[in-house]
Amino acid sequence: MFIIKYKKIFLSLSIALVVLSIASLFIFGLKIGIDFKGGALTEVVYENERPLQEDLQKSLETLNLGSVLLQPTGEMGYLVKSRDLTEEEHVLLLKTLSVDGKNKLTETNFNSIGPSVGRELTRKAVVAIVLVSLAIICFIAFAFRKVSKPVSSWRYGLIAIVTLLHDILIPIGLFVILSHFYGAEVDTLFVVAILTILGLSVSDTIVIFDRIRENLKNHATHVKVNFNEIVGQSLEQSFVRSISTSFTVILVLLALFFFGPVSTKYFALMLTTGMFFGTYSSIFLASPLLVLVEDWQNKK
């Protein structure tokens, strides 16, 4: 199959995208949201006409509240993220949002998150990601425990983890760009997106690995077949299903991105990117890596 034949091209593309993602992360960094660093979240809805975002942003910059992020929500509302506010600053913020009382508004939500809560959320987010990764490794090691030739079972697990890193680093790189140019912030939805990508991506990889395992078993009693051919055959049997399944999910995510609320747009975009590259890595990265490992073992 052409994927195995041109495996080095696909591997090089994946490496280039991962390197660019890591480089952008070090160069630009990520903006941490109030969910993790603490701060205030204010949501207002206007009764008649919503002021222009550019005008309000200029007015907010004169309040000396530090970095203030203003995001439209719905048709008549705004979401304001800022540092923790005193009661006087809160009143001043609402006054500014109402353009000194000219635009009637209703405050629908106001939350204040302290730094200690932010640190606790950060710890739980890291623990959740680590536990999910460990669970995936254990599952793959168990599922492929009877596979020993020509590539041992633990290497299937190792390759799955490599593809998972690929699948989350590229969406993170995209989020870095969004954070730098559009002010996107890391919040709890960002963590949910990472965990969801981990689950969706590994399921695709396991389906293809399972097909390889079944074909190895079927050829065990026949004339010896080249491992490259078995992997290529397995991909031919699986890739249409993988692409079709992923495409339907991506359609739903794109609908959420274009027609959903502003608060979930970055979440939907990250999931779309993760789903796309998760499918790509299952077909164009994981299987070619298996072939490379088998080639490396034969040369030892």
N, C-alpha and C positions, 0 to 999 in steps of 0.2 A: 504493500500500500504506500502511496506517495508520502503519507505522514511519517512513516518509518524511514523511507528513503531520504527524505529531506529533513530529518530530525534535528540536525545541527542548526539549520536556519530557524526553526521554531524555538529551539532552546536559546539561541542567541537573542531573538526578539524578546523572550521572557526575561532574560538577564538584563537586557537594556532597559526595559520598563521598570524592573525592580530597582536597578541602580538609580534611575531618574527619580523614582519615588523617594528613595532614601536620601538622595541628594537634596531634593526639594524640602524634605522634612528638616534636614540640618540647616539649610539656608534660610527658609522662611519660618519654620516652626509652626505650632498649632496654637490657636487662641482658645484658652480654657474658659468655658462658660461658668456661669454662677453656680451651676449644679455642683461644681467641684472646688471652686475657689471661694465661694460665698458671695453674696450680693443681694440685690433686690430685683424682683420681677414685677412689673406693673403692666396691666392690660386695660385699655380703655376703648369704649365704643362711642362714636359720635352720633348724635340724634339726627342732624340734618346733612351737613357737608363735612367731609374729612379734609383737613388742611393738607397741603402738599408736603411730602416727606422731606424734600430739600429745605423748605422754609423752617419746618419744625427742627430739623437736625441742626441748622445754624443757631436757632434760638437755644437749644439744649446745650450747645457748646459754650454758651456764655454763662452757664450756671455754676461752673467750677465743680462739677460732679465727677470729674475724671472721664474715663472712656464710657460713653453712653451709646448703646446700640439700639436703633429704632427700626422696627420691622413691621410692615403692613400685615394685618391679619383680617381675614374676611373682606367684606366690601366697605366697612365703615369703621374699622378699628386699627389700633396700633399696639404693638408689644414693645415695651421699653425694658432693656436690661442695663443695669447700672451697679455701682458698688452699693454697699448697705447704706440706707438713708435714715437720717433723723426725721422726726415728725415734721419739723420746719421745712426740711429739704423735700420731703414727700409732698407737702402742701404746695411748695413752690413749683415742683415738677408738674403737678396737676394744673396749676395756674398757667404754666407755660404751654402745656399741651392744649389747653382750651383757648390759647391765644388771648390771654388776659380776659377770659370770660366771653369772648365773641362767638366761640363755637361750643355749644352745649355738649357735654360728654358724660358718660357714666363709667365709673371705675368698676370693671367686672372682676378684677383679680389683683391682689397684691400679696406677694410672698417675700419673706426675708429669710435667706439661708445663711447661717453663720459659717465661718471657716472650719469649725470642728465637724459640722455636718458634711461639708465638702470633702474633708479628709477621709471621713468614714465611707462616703460614696466612692471615692477613688480606690480605697482599699478593697471594697467589695467588688468593684469593677475588675480590678486586677485578679482577684481570687476567682471570680467567675470565669474569666478568660482562660486562666491556668487550668482550672478544673475541667472545663469543656475540652481543652486540648489533651489533657491526660486521659479523659474518658474515651476520646477518639482513638488515641494510641492503643489503649487496652482493648477496645473493641476490634480494631484491625488485627492486633496480635492474636486475639482469640479466633476471629473468623478465618484467618489464614494459617492457623497453627499446623495444619497438615501439609502445607506447601513447603517443600524443601528443595526442589530441583526445577529448573536450573538456578533459580533465584530464591534464597531462603525467605521465610515468612517475615522476619523482622525487618528485612529491607523493603518489603511492601509498605510496612508502617512508616519507615523512615522517609520513603518517597512521598507518601501521603502527607506527612508533616511539611515536607519541602514545598509541595503544591499549595498547602494551606497558607504558608507564609507568603507565597507568591500572590495568593488570592486576596489576602487582607492588606498587603503592603501597597498594591496598586490602587485600591480604593482610598487608602489613607493618603497616598500621594495626590490623588484627585482632591481630597478634602483639604489638603494643605494649600492647594491653589485656590480653592473656594474661600478658605480662611484668610488668605493673604489679600485677595483681590475683592472679595465680596463680604468679608466680615463674618463668615460662618464660624460658629463656636462649638467646641467639644462639649456635648451634654449627654444626658442619659440615653437619648435616642442614638447617639453615635456608638455607644457601647452595645446597645441592642442590635444595631446594624452589623457590628463586627461579629457578635455571637451568632446572628442569623446566617451571615456569610459562611462562617465556619461549618455550620450544620448543613447548609445547602450544597456547599462545595464538596465536602467529603462524601456525601451520598452519591454524587455523580462519579467520583473517582472509584468508590467501592463497587459500583455497578460494573464498570469496565474491568476492574481487577478481578471481579468474580467471574466474568465471562472468560478472562484469560485462564483462571484457575480451572474452570470447567473444560475448556479446550485442551489444556495440558493433561487433564485426567482422561479425556476421550482419546488422546493420541498416545497414551502411555502403553497401550497394548498393541499399537501398530508400529509401522516402520518409523524410525526416528525422524522427526520433523524439526526444521530449523526454528529456533525460538522467535526470530524476527517474523517468520511467516505466521506463527501462532498469534503473536501480538497484533500483526496486521489484520489477520482474519477476525480476531476479537473486536477490533475497532470497526471493521466493516459491519459487523453484526450489531454494534451498540451505538455508533455515533449519531445515526439518524434519530433514534429514540431520545438520546441525550439532548440533542439540539432542539428537537420538537418540544420536549418538556420544558426546557429552559426558556424557549421562545414564548411559550404561553405565559409563564411567570413574568417575564420581562415586559410583555404587553400590559399586564395588570399594574406593574410597578410604574411604567411610563404614564399610564392613565392617572395614577396617584400623583405623579410628579406634575403633570400638566393641569389636572383638574382638581387636585386635592388642596387642602389648606396650606398656607405658607409655612406653617410650623413643621410640616413633614416633608417639605420639598427636598432638603438635603438628605434626609433619611432615605427617601425613595430613590434619589440619584445614586447614593452609595450602594444601596441594595442592587440596583440595576447594573452598576459597574461590577460589583462583586459576583453577581449571577453570570454576567457575560464572561468574565475572566475565569470564574470557577469552571464553567463549561469548557472554555478554551484550554485550561490547564489539565483537565481530566483527559482530554483527547490529544492535545498537542504537546503536553509537558510530561505528565505522569507516565504514560506508556512508553514514549521515547526514552525516558530515564531508566525504565526497567531494561530496555534493550541495551543501553549504554553500560549498565551495571553488569549484565550478562556478558557483554563483550569484554569488559574489564576483567571479569573473573576468568575468562578463557585465556587471556593474555598472561595471567599470573603463572 
